[in-house]
């Protein structure tokens, strides 16, 4: 597979139609889900020997929220990533514990 073939595949995987999911409609409310999509591609080779080389690409996505349409009004409802919230709480707790430890050590040296 040539490098340009890989790049074209990556572009196809990251098109705008993949960012917004199909709209759902029920009881007069329409919901359009949205996601963040990121990716990249790369490769290399040798012009004298086209078989000597390689290429690849990666794509990642995560939900970010949804547009809710009701009675002609549109509002944005962000999604909550519970794993990220828990991770950030753990980071804050570790920093707080290290800060308290440093304060206790500093006071012990003075006293």
C-alpha positions, 0 to 999 in steps of 0.5 A: 500500500502506498503512502498516499493510499493511507493518507486518503484512507485517514481522510475518509475516516475523519470526515465531518459526517463522522462528527455528528451522528444520525439525528434521533426524533421522539415526541417532538424532540430531536437529538443530534449527537456530536463527537470529537474526532482526531487522528493522523497519518504517516509513512516513509519509504525508498524511491528505488525500492517501493516495497521497502517502507511502511505507512499507517494511521490512527483515529480516535473519537469520544462523545462531547455532547448533543444538540437538542431541538425542541419547539424550534429552540436549540440547546447544547447538552455537553456529555460528562466523561465520568472517567476523566472526572474521577482521574482529575479528582485523584490528581487533585487529591494527590497534590493536596496530600503532597502539599499538606505533607510539605507543610507538616514537614516545614512546621516540624523543622521549625518546632 
